[in-house]
Amino acid sequence: MSRAFSSTEISKLKHVIQEGISVTTDINALKEGLKETVSAVAEEMDLKPAVLNKAISIAYKNEFAKVQEGFNEVENILAATGRDN
């Protein structure tokens, strides 16, 4: 069943869709710019871009302690199984 929208609702829908398109366009441009910057810095510093992106993600989420704790568990498992070399 199709819903009939009032002229006010249509106006609001058009506005929010246009705003959504604008914001999404901005986000995509910013992401592309960050990707290029990360690639350039990674190349300059002889790092893998994925490592730098991971550091950015951890810093953004403020999860260093959580990630480190998880890594410590993995490290303990690998050491216990003799796979830590």
DAQUI-V161072 format. One record per backbone hydrogen bond with DSSP energy under -0.5 kcal/mol. NH is the residue of the N-H (numbers start at 1). CO is the residue of the C=O. Records with the same first field share a line. If there is no record, write none. Layout:
BEGIN
NH->CO + CO
END
This chain:
BEGIN
5->3
10->6
11->7
12->8
13->9
14->10
15->11
16->12
17->13
18->14
19->15
20->16
21->17
22->18
23->19
24->20
25->21
26->22
27->23
28->24
29->25
30->26
31->27
32->28
33->29
34->30
35->31
36->32
37->33
38->34
39->35
40->36
41->37
42->38
43->39
44->40
45->41
46->43
47->42
51->48
52->48
53->49
54->50
55->51
56->52
57->53
58->54
59->55
60->56
61->57
62->58
63->58
67->63
68->64
69->65
70->66
71->67
72->68
73->69
74->70
75->71
76->72
77->73
78->74
79->75
80->76
81->77
82->79
83->78
END
